[in-house]
Amino acid sequence: MSGYFNSPGSLLSIAGNRARQRRLALGLRQEDLAAASGVTVATLRRFESGRNVGFQAVAQIALALRAEQGFMQLFPAPETQSIDEIVKRRRLRKRARRRS
């Protein structure tokens, strides 16, 4: 699936399309969702058409669509490591030399 999102534009387009599909499945008009999320109708239209909007607006739309759980998957926490692995990694890391 790594090739699926080959650019920020394709990611925006897919996210906007999914938001539109969810809005329609919930039986909401753009005006209804805009009011519920606190964004303007113009911002919602831009997002649904795959154009760039602020992250805060996306979060507000996701909350209004009850799709906030997806945000927890954006940047997954690293897998838990054993103490030995953590200690070994710390030993391998070194500071860069200071410039003179």
Secondary structure, DSSP 8 states (H G I E B T S, - for coil): -TTT--SHHHHHHHHHHHHHHHHHHTT--HHHHHHHHT--HHHHHHHHTT----HHHHHHHHHHTT-GGGGGGSS-------HHHHHHHHHH--------
